[in-house]
């Protein structure tokens, strides 16, 4: 069983400024404690202090004017139980694929994103839905999760703290779709794809599709626009190139779950299936 041998400080601040101050200390290796799944599971000997975020009132789920606001401390299981009505069940469905019930009851949304596991089903769904992430103290417009994910995967948050995830749902949402391949239904996906389809103000139909599990350090988001007359043809047309042909082999994921060649083959197929499922709700 993993043990945090060098842990010597535990903090549970009720103020965000204090939490960030503790996390940014350079003299002692300090990390945030969200649900605790990753921290305890890893059992790193480098961790000297943890900051418990449970007293910061970041466990909210609010929906107003077609915008969903999720606090970083929302439990993954809460998304399953409370958001089945939203976005054609995409958030609830992908949250169910994150882990089993016992883990979902403890793991948090912010912890999942900050962990660097950017290819998890829920992370992929958030990118497809153009979710934005608020970092405490960050000035200017919130970052798209699809843009921030690569940085988190490579370098972590480095003392920064996720506070809120915001999703603006399109007024003309048609439907959503999710598809994955895995060794068993309960396993984490090898490759997965999530897609949403919606009407634009110009009377067209637009889709936003995210593919995870293909490139090691980033998510891939692709948008397509259709008119009503070519929807049938779109369903039969291959998804098209996902990454440039000259993408270096080293950038592709390749492990015991699936080779880079397999992932390149299956990714456009899953993306097309997810997109077609979203469009089928029309």
C-alpha positions as CSV (number, residue, x, y, z in Angstrom):
1,X,0.0,0.0,0.0
2,X,1.4,3.4,-1.0
3,X,2.6,5.5,2.0
4,X,3.5,9.2,2.0
5,X,6.7,8.7,4.0
6,X,7.9,12.3,4.0
7,X,4.5,14.0,4.6
8,X,4.9,16.4,7.5
9,X,2.3,19.1,7.0
10,X,-1.5,19.0,6.5
11,X,-3.4,22.2,5.9
12,X,-7.1,22.8,5.5
13,X,-7.5,26.5,4.7
14,X,-10.9,28.2,4.3
15,X,-9.5,31.0,2.2
16,X,-8.4,30.7,-1.4
17,X,-5.5,33.2,-1.0
18,X,-4.1,31.1,1.8
19,X,-4.5,27.9,-0.1
20,X,-2.6,29.3,-3.1
21,X,0.1,30.8,-0.9
22,X,0.7,27.4,0.6
23,X,0.8,25.7,-2.8
24,X,3.3,28.2,-4.2
25,X,5.9,27.7,-1.4
26,X,9.3,26.8,-2.8
27,X,11.0,25.6,0.4
28,X,8.6,22.6,0.9
29,X,7.0,20.4,-1.8
30,X,3.3,21.1,-1.4
31,X,0.4,19.7,-3.5
32,X,-3.4,20.2,-3.4
33,X,-5.5,17.5,-1.9
34,X,-8.8,17.3,-3.7
35,X,-10.4,13.8,-3.5
36,X,-7.0,12.3,-2.6
37,X,-7.2,9.5,-5.1
38,X,-4.1,10.5,-7.0
39,X,-2.1,11.7,-4.1
40,X,-2.5,8.6,-1.9
41,X,-2.5,6.2,-4.8
42,X,0.9,7.5,-6.1
43,X,2.4,7.6,-2.6
44,X,5.3,9.9,-3.8
45,X,8.2,10.3,-1.3
46,X,8.7,13.8,-2.7
47,X,5.4,15.1,-1.1
48,X,6.1,17.0,2.1
49,X,2.8,18.9,2.6
50,X,-0.8,18.7,1.4
51,X,-3.4,21.4,1.2
52,X,-6.9,20.1,1.7
53,X,-9.3,22.0,-0.5
54,X,-12.6,20.8,1.0
55,X,-13.3,23.9,3.0
56,X,-13.1,26.3,0.1
57,X,-16.8,26.0,-1.0
58,X,-15.8,24.8,-4.5
59,X,-18.3,21.9,-4.6
60,X,-21.1,23.8,-6.5
61,X,-23.1,22.9,-9.5
62,X,-25.1,25.8,-10.9
63,X,-27.0,26.2,-14.2
64,X,-28.1,29.6,-15.5
65,X,-28.9,31.1,-18.9
66,X,-27.6,28.0,-20.7
67,X,-24.3,28.1,-18.8
68,X,-23.1,25.4,-16.5
69,X,-20.8,26.3,-13.6
70,X,-18.9,23.5,-11.9
71,X,-16.7,24.0,-8.9
72,X,-13.4,22.2,-8.9
73,X,-14.4,20.1,-5.8
74,X,-17.5,18.6,-7.3
75,X,-17.4,14.8,-7.0
76,X,-17.4,12.9,-10.3
77,X,-20.4,10.9,-9.1
78,X,-22.3,14.1,-8.6
79,X,-22.1,14.7,-12.4
80,X,-23.5,11.2,-12.9
81,X,-26.4,11.8,-10.5
82,X,-27.3,15.4,-11.2
83,X,-26.5,16.1,-14.9
84,X,-28.1,13.3,-16.8
85,X,-30.7,15.8,-18.2
86,X,-28.0,18.1,-19.6
87,X,-26.3,18.1,-23.0
88,X,-27.9,14.9,-24.1
89,X,-26.4,13.0,-21.1
90,X,-22.8,13.5,-22.4
91,X,-21.3,14.7,-19.1
92,X,-23.1,12.1,-17.0
93,X,-22.2,9.3,-19.5
94,X,-18.5,10.2,-19.7
95,X,-18.3,10.7,-15.9
96,X,-19.5,7.1,-15.5
97,X,-16.6,5.9,-17.7
98,X,-14.0,7.6,-15.5
99,X,-13.9,5.0,-12.8
100,X,-16.1,2.7,-10.7
101,X,-18.6,4.0,-8.2
102,X,-16.3,3.9,-5.1
103,X,-13.7,6.1,-6.9
104,X,-16.3,8.4,-8.4
105,X,-17.7,9.1,-4.9
106,X,-14.3,10.5,-3.8
107,X,-12.6,11.8,-6.9
108,X,-13.2,15.5,-7.9
109,X,-13.5,17.2,-11.2
110,X,-10.7,19.6,-10.5
111,X,-8.5,16.8,-9.3
112,X,-9.1,14.8,-12.5
113,X,-8.2,17.7,-14.7
114,X,-5.1,18.8,-12.7
115,X,-3.8,15.2,-12.6
116,X,-2.8,15.4,-16.2
117,X,-5.0,12.5,-17.2
118,X,-6.2,14.5,-20.2
119,X,-7.4,11.5,-22.2
120,X,-10.1,10.5,-19.7
121,X,-13.6,10.3,-21.1
122,X,-14.8,13.3,-19.1
123,X,-11.8,15.4,-20.1
124,X,-12.5,14.7,-23.8
125,X,-16.2,15.5,-23.4
126,X,-15.3,18.9,-21.7
127,X,-13.0,19.7,-24.6
128,X,-15.7,18.9,-27.2
129,X,-18.2,21.1,-25.3
130,X,-15.6,24.0,-25.4
131,X,-15.4,24.1,-21.6
132,X,-13.4,26.9,-20.1
133,X,-11.3,26.6,-16.9
134,X,-10.8,29.4,-14.3
135,X,-7.5,29.5,-12.5
136,X,-7.5,31.4,-9.3
137,X,-6.0,34.9,-9.7
138,X,-5.9,34.6,-13.5
139,X,-6.7,37.8,-15.3
140,X,-8.5,38.0,-18.6
141,X,-10.7,35.5,-20.3
142,X,-11.0,31.9,-19.0
143,X,-8.9,29.4,-20.9
144,X,-10.4,26.7,-23.1
145,X,-9.8,23.3,-21.4
146,X,-8.6,21.9,-24.8
147,X,-5.8,24.6,-24.8
148,X,-4.8,24.2,-21.2
149,X,-4.8,20.4,-21.2
150,X,-1.5,20.1,-23.1
151,X,0.2,22.3,-20.6
152,X,-1.2,20.5,-17.6
153,X,-0.1,17.2,-19.2
154,X,3.5,18.3,-19.7
155,X,4.1,20.6,-16.7
156,X,1.2,20.3,-14.2
157,X,-0.3,23.4,-12.7
158,X,2.8,24.6,-10.8
159,X,1.1,26.2,-7.9
160,X,-1.9,27.3,-9.8
161,X,-5.4,26.2,-8.7
162,X,-8.4,25.4,-10.8
163,X,-11.5,26.9,-9.2
164,X,-14.3,26.7,-11.8
165,X,-15.2,24.9,-15.0
166,X,-17.7,26.7,-17.2
167,X,-19.6,25.3,-20.1
168,X,-21.8,27.5,-22.4
169,X,-24.3,25.3,-24.0
170,X,-25.4,26.3,-27.6
171,X,-29.0,27.5,-27.8
172,X,-29.6,25.2,-30.7
173,X,-28.1,22.0,-29.2
174,X,-29.2,19.0,-31.3
175,X,-27.5,16.1,-29.5
176,X,-24.2,14.6,-28.3
177,X,-22.4,11.3,-28.8
178,X,-19.6,9.4,-27.2
179,X,-17.7,6.3,-28.4
180,X,-14.6,4.5,-27.1
181,X,-12.6,1.3,-27.5
182,X,-11.2,-0.4,-24.4
183,X,-10.0,-3.9,-23.4
184,X,-13.2,-4.4,-21.4
185,X,-16.2,-2.1,-20.7
186,X,-14.9,-1.2,-17.3
187,X,-11.3,-0.3,-18.5
188,X,-10.1,3.1,-19.3
189,X,-10.4,3.8,-23.1
190,X,-7.5,3.2,-25.4
191,X,-9.0,5.9,-27.8
192,X,-12.2,7.8,-27.3
193,X,-14.2,10.5,-29.0
194,X,-17.0,12.9,-27.9
195,X,-19.0,15.1,-30.1
196,X,-21.8,17.7,-29.9
197,X,-24.0,19.0,-32.7
198,X,-25.9,22.2,-32.7
199,X,-27.7,24.7,-35.0
200,X,-25.8,28.0,-35.7
201,X,-27.4,31.4,-35.9
202,X,-26.9,31.3,-39.7
203,X,-29.1,28.2,-40.1
204,X,-26.3,25.7,-40.5
205,X,-25.4,22.7,-38.4
206,X,-22.0,22.6,-36.6
207,X,-20.3,19.8,-34.8
208,X,-17.5,19.9,-32.3
209,X,-15.6,16.6,-31.9
210,X,-12.8,15.8,-29.5
211,X,-10.5,12.8,-29.8
212,X,-8.5,11.5,-26.9
213,X,-5.9,8.8,-26.6
214,X,-4.1,9.6,-29.9
215,X,-1.4,12.2,-29.2
216,X,0.4,11.9,-25.9
217,X,0.3,15.5,-24.7
218,X,-2.8,17.1,-26.3
219,X,-6.4,16.7,-27.2
220,X,-7.6,17.1,-30.7
221,X,-10.7,19.2,-31.4
222,X,-12.2,19.3,-34.9
223,X,-15.2,21.3,-36.0
224,X,-17.3,20.7,-39.1
225,X,-20.2,22.7,-40.6
226,X,-23.0,21.2,-42.6
227,X,-26.2,22.3,-44.2
228,X,-29.4,20.2,-43.9
229,X,-29.1,18.9,-47.4
230,X,-25.7,17.2,-47.0
231,X,-26.2,15.5,-43.7
232,X,-26.8,12.1,-45.2
233,X,-23.7,12.3,-47.2
234,X,-21.7,13.5,-44.2
235,X,-22.7,10.3,-42.3
236,X,-21.1,8.2,-45.0
237,X,-18.0,10.3,-45.6
238,X,-14.8,9.4,-43.7
239,X,-14.0,11.8,-40.9
240,X,-10.9,13.0,-42.7
241,X,-7.4,13.7,-41.5
242,X,-7.1,14.3,-37.7
243,X,-3.5,15.3,-37.5
244,X,-1.0,16.5,-40.1
245,X,0.6,13.6,-42.0
246,X,4.1,14.8,-41.0
247,X,3.3,14.5,-37.3
248,X,6.4,12.9,-35.6
249,X,5.9,9.3,-34.6
250,X,7.2,10.1,-31.1
251,X,4.2,12.3,-30.5
252,X,1.7,9.5,-30.8
253,X,0.7,7.4,-27.7
254,X,1.9,3.9,-27.9
255,X,1.8,1.5,-25.0
256,X,0.6,-1.9,-23.8
257,X,-3.0,-0.9,-24.5
258,X,-2.5,0.0,-28.1
259,X,0.2,0.8,-30.6
260,X,0.4,4.1,-32.4
261,X,-0.6,2.4,-35.6
262,X,-3.8,1.0,-34.0
263,X,-4.6,4.4,-32.5
264,X,-4.2,6.2,-35.8
265,X,-6.5,3.7,-37.5
266,X,-9.3,3.7,-34.9
267,X,-9.4,7.4,-34.0
268,X,-11.2,8.7,-37.2
269,X,-13.6,5.8,-37.0
270,X,-14.6,6.6,-33.4
271,X,-14.7,10.3,-34.2
272,X,-17.1,9.7,-37.1
273,X,-19.3,7.4,-35.0
274,X,-19.5,10.0,-32.1
275,X,-20.3,12.8,-34.6
276,X,-22.9,10.7,-36.4
277,X,-24.6,9.8,-33.1
278,X,-24.8,13.5,-32.2
279,X,-26.3,14.3,-35.6
280,X,-28.7,11.4,-35.4
281,X,-30.7,13.3,-32.7
282,X,-31.8,15.8,-35.3
